[in-house]
Amino acid sequence: MLEIIRHWGGVTPADAATPENPAWHSEVFKLLNAWRKMGATATRAHREHAAPNGPDTRGQGRAGLARVLGESARALWACRTEEALAQEVARLASHSLAECALVHVVELGQPRLAAAATATPALAKRLEDAGPAALVPAWSEELVTEVAHNGTRRVLTDEHDAPVGLVLPLSSGLQTLAVLSLGFAYADMEVVDAFVAQVEAGWEGVRAWQAREQDARRREEVLSTLSHDLRNAITTVLLRADMLQRRLLDRGDVTACKRAVSEIQWTGAWMEQLVGDILSARAIDGGRVTLKLARHSAGSLVQRAVEMLEPVAATRRIQLKAAVPADLTVTGDDVRLLQVLANLLGNALKFCPEGSVVEVWAEDRGTEVVFSVRDRGPGISAADLPHVFERWWRAPGVQATGSGLGLSIAKALVEKHGGRIWAESEPQAGATFSFSLPAA
């Protein structure tokens, strides 16, 4: 009971201290008196503004709770977008919990009004003409922003300190997804709490569904591109093999034959990498990735990765520069670490202009060893940086070959080693991809 009083009144343990604290007793008395007044205020407002569409749920106990949750469950789980969900939450709240309901969706830390609903047409007209503050004293956009940032619910009071509304965060873990404002709430707090919990679950469900849909779209786009790229690669191999046969048998043109062999080898290696990415992704998803840990020379790992990618770099006259201290060692699975380095180098080569330079280096930072790959490409915008390690993700408007899996695989393998991976970039200034491994 004490925790409920603290929670609803916004009294923190530091403010309230303990029941032995006289200030605590005073605060509890104020809260209990305020909640007594709230019932009278809500009832009075109820009569003044006409009865809501839904019946008053105060005092109905479990029957009222079951009715509200039964109706909301069906409506909320039918939503597939956050906008639709916000509209349903506002409608349901104004139907069963309060006379006025506002829902602000939190985007990039800032709340945006997504839905508003009232119990009667008369209240809707007042809301449209004068705004939420006309219906709910003490309500403000600044208060909504405060709740969105600190995740703490607030009780709104009138000039007589009688509660007239609530501003509630809708959260998932430590993240505030939205803010629900209720004006002249007339439902039992048990009903409000249960409704909020149900809305939070519904919001998580919508976001999960949207993430799956987005992932499916990205996967289809990449697989379509991948199919096209593989078809082109196979065509290249067949054409070059045919030319090799004709030039060697008919003309004995050794130089042309060497070029054809080199192109076949490069194309075959590229096709192998595409298939390898897909198999690695499946192994990661299935939890089948195991590490054979041993100490390895960081310089040797970097050099082997450079040698793997040199034929690709040579076709575009890109220079690969490596710098690693001779005595630097790391503990890990050399095959997997080589895969990470090759993926980062391959990604850099995709976006680096012809004739430029890609740098790769490693350094000892005490508690960790950090590997970095820097290119001279167009860079990555601040909005796109958080997404670069997502599976299937590609920057809007950017045309690139590959599986769309390389960076996400690199991230999974680095984290499997107990390390971390990140990217730094500014538009038109290239990009630097780095990963760390715990120092041995």
N, C-alpha and C positions, 0 to 999 in steps of 0.2 A: 504494500500500500504506500509506504514511504517513497519507494522508487517511482511509483506512478505519479504521486503528487509532485515530486521533483521534476519528472520528465515533462508533464503537461504544463507546469508553471514556468519552465525554463530555468529552474533552480539547479545549479551545478553543485556537486559535492563540496567544492571549495566555498561556495556561497552559503550553502545550507549547513555545512559542518555536520553536527550530530544532533540527535534529539535532546542532548543535554545543553545545547547551545540556545540561549534565550532568543537570539535572532532567528533561529530556525523555527521555534514555536510561533513567533510572530508571522513569519512567512507562510507557514502552514495555515494559520488562521485566515490570513488574507486570501489564500487560494481557495480554501473551502467556502469562504463567504462569497468569493467571486463566482464560483461555480453555482452556488445557490441562486445568485442574482441572474446568472446566465439563463437558467430555466425560465425565470420570469420574463427576462428581456426577449428571449426567443418566442415565448408564447404571445407576448404583446405584439411583437413584430409580425408574427403569424397572422394575428387578427387584423392588423393594420393593412397588410399587403395582400390579403386574401390567401386562402389555403393553397398549398402546393398540389401539384398533380398527384403525387404519391402520398400515402398515409404517413402520419407522424410515427416514427419508430421508437420514440422514447417509451420506456417501460414495457416494451413487448418482449424483452429478454431474448431467449434463443429462437423463438418463433419469428420475431422481427429480423434477427440476424440471419436466419436461414432464408427468409424471403429475399432480403437485399442481396445476399451472396449468390443465391440461386439465379436471380435475374442478371446480376453483373457477370457471373461466370460465362453464361451463354453468349452475352454480347461481346465481352472482352476477347474471348478466345476466337471469335470470328474475324477479328481485325487482323489485317496484314501489313498495315503501314502505321507509323507513329502518328500521322495526322488523323487517320481514322480512329485510332485508339484514344487520342486526346479528345476528339468529339464525343466518343462514347462515354469516357470518364466524366466529362462535364455534364452530359445529359443524365447519366445515372446518379451523379452526386446531387444535382438539382432536383431530381425526382424523389430521392430517398433520404438524403442527408441534410440538405440545407436549401435556402431559398435562392442562393446565387453560387455558382461554381465557375472558377477560372482555372485553366490548365496552361501553364507555361512549359514548353519543351526547352531543355537546356542543351545548347549547341556551342561547342568550343568554350564552355564555361559561362556562357551568357544566356539568360532566359529569354524566350520569345513566346508571346501570347499565341497559342495555337487553337484554343477553343474557349468559348464562354457559353453558359446556359443559365436560365433562370426558371423559377417554378411557375411563373405566370406570364402572360403577354404584357401585362402592365409593368412588371419588373423588367422585362426585356426592353421595353421602350425607354425606361429610365436608364438602363445600362447603356443603351445606344446613344441617348442624348447627353448624359452627364458623366458616364464612365463608372468604373467599379467603385471608386471612392464615395460616390453618391449612395451606393447600396450598403457598403461596408465601411463604417468609420474606421479611421486609422490605417486603412489599406493603402499601399503605395507600391510603385514599381521598384523603388529602392529596397523596400522590405522583401520583395520577392527575390531580388538579386542577392540580398544578404542570406536568405534561407538557402538559395541555390549554392552559395559558396561555402556556408558553414554546416549545412545539412541538419540544422536544428529547427524543430517546429516552433511556431510562435502563436501566442494567443492574442487576438485583437480585442481591445476594450474601448468603450465609449467614454464620454466625459465624466461619467459616474464610476469609472473603473469596472463596469460590468462587461464581461466577455460578450462580444458580438460576432466573433468569427475566428477562423483558424487559417494559418498558412503552413502547409505540410510539405516536406520534401518527399519525393518518390525516388527511392534509391535502390541501387544494386551494389552490395558491398559498400565500398567507400565512395562510390560515384553517384552523384545526384543526377537522375535521368530527367526529372521534371519536377514542377512545383504545383501543388493543388491548393487553391485558395477557396475557402468556404465562408459565405456570408450568412449570418444568423443560422448557424447549425442547430438543428433540433433533434438530431439522432443521438442515441447513447454513445458514449466514447468507445464502448466495446464494439459497436457496429462500425464506427469510423475507423478504428484500428484494423479491424478485420477487412474492411473494404480497401484500405490503403495497402495492406499486405497482398490482397488479391490483385490489385492494380499493378503493384511492383512485379509480381510474378508474370502477369500478362505482358508488361512492358519488356521484361527480359525475353519472353517468348517471341514477341514481335521482332526484337533486335536479332535474336538467334535465327529466326526464319529469314529475315532480310539478309543476314550474313551468308546463310546457305544459298539463297537465290543469287546473290552477287558472286559467290564463289562458283556456282554452276555456270553463270554467264561467262565469267572469265575463263573457266575451264573450256567451255565450248569454243570461245574465240581463239584460245591458244591452240587447242587441238585442231581447229580448222586451219590455222596458220602452219602448225606442225605438219599436218598431212600434205599441205601444199609444198612446204620446204623439203620434206622427204621425197616427194615425187620428183621435184626438180633435181635433188641430189642423185637420185637413182638414174634419172635421165642423163645427168652429167657423166656419171660413171660409165654408163652404156655407150655413150657417144665417144668418150675418150678411149675406151677399150677398143671400139671399132676402129678409131683413127690410129691407135697404136698398132693394131694388127696390120692395117693397110700400109702405114708408113714404114713399118719394120720389114714387112714381107715384100712390098712392092718397090719401095724407094731406098730403104736403108737409111732413113733420116734419123740419126741418133739423137740430135738435139731436140727435135720435135717429140721423139719418143720419151726422152727424159722429162720434158714438160708434162706430157700426158700422164706418165707414171706418178709424178709429183702431185698432180691435181687429183688423180684417183686416190692416192694415199691420204691427202688432206680431206677430201670429201668423205672417204670411208671413216676417218677418225672423227669427223664432225657428226656423222650419222651415229657412230658408236656412242658419242657423248650424249646425244639426244635420247637414245634408248637407255643409256646408263642413268640419266636424270630421272626418267620415269620409273625405272626399277628401284632407284634409291629412295624416291618418294614413297613408293609402296612399302619398302622395307621399314622406313621411318614410321609410317602410319601403322604398320603391323607390329611395331616394337621389336623388330628382328635385327636391329643394328647393334652389333657387339664391338667392343673396342679391344685391341691387343696393345696394351700400353707398354711402352719402352722409352728409353732416353734416345733422343735423336738430335743431330746437329741442325740448328735452325737454318744455317747457311745451305746445307745440303738439300733440305726440303725446298727452299726457295729456288735454288739452282735447278732442281729437277722440274719444278713447275714452269720455270722460264723456258727450259729446253722443250717441254711439251708444247708450249704455245708459240715458240719462235717461228715455226712454219706458217702459222696463221698471221703473225705480225709481219713476216716478210712479204706476204702477198699485198700488204697495204703500206709497205715501207715504214712501219712503226718500230721504233727502237725500244727494247725492253732493258731497263737499267735496274740492277739489283745491288743492295748494300746491306750486308749483315755482318756483325762482328764474328770473327773466326771462332771464338770460344763460346759462343752463345748456344745453349742447348735447351730443349724442351722435352717434356714427357707427354706422350700421346701415341695415337695410332697413326703411323706414318702414311698409310694408304688413305685414311680419311682426311688427315691434315693436308695431304697433297691434293685431294679432291676439293677441299675448301679453297686453297690457293689457286688452283686451276680455274675454279668457278669465278673467283674475283678477278683474276687476270683476263679470263674470257669475256667477262662483262665489261671490263675497261676497254678492251679492244673493239667491242661492238660500237661504242659511242665515241671513241677517240678519232679525231680527223686524220686523214691519210698524211703520212710523213711526220707525225708528231712522236711524242715520247710517253711511255707508261713506266712509272717507277714503282718498285716494290722493295720494302725494307723491313727489318725487324730490330727491336730494341728492348733492352732489359730495363724495366721500371720498378725494380725492387720486388714487389709482391706478385708481379705478373710480367709475362713476355708479350709484347704487342707487335703484331704483323700488320702492315699497311700497304695498300695499293692505291696509287694516285694516277688519275688520267687527266687529259687536257680537253675533255669533251665539253658539251654544252652545259653541264651542271644539272642540278636537281633543285626544283623550287621548294620552298619551305613547306608548302602544303602537301607536296608529294613525298617528302623525306620519311614521314612515319609509315608509309605504305611499301617501301622498296623491298622489304623482306617478306611481304605477304605472297602466298602462293598464287600463281597465275596473274599477278598484278603487273600492269604496264601503264606507264604515264600516258594520259590522254593525248592523242595526236602523234605519239611516237611510234614509228615503224621499226621493229627489231625482230630479227630471227631468233630462234631458240625455243626452248621448252617452256619458258616462264617459270621454271622450277629452281634454277641454279642458286639464286640468293636465299630462297627459303630453305633449301637443302643445306647450304653453308651455315645458316643460322642454327638449324637443328643439330648439325654435327659439332659445331663449336660449343653449344650449350650442353651437349652430351659429354664433352670434355670438361665441363664445369667452368667454361669461359663465357665471354659475352662478345657481341658483334654490333657494330654501329656504322653509320655513314655520316659524313660531313660534306656540305656542298653549298655553293651559291650559284645562281644562274649565270651562265657564261664564264664560270671560273673553274670548271672541272669538278671532279668529285674524288673524295678519299674514303675508301672502305677499309675499316680496321677491325681486327678481332684480337682478343686477349686469351691467354692460357695461364692458369695459375703457375707461379714459379715453382720449380721442383725443390 
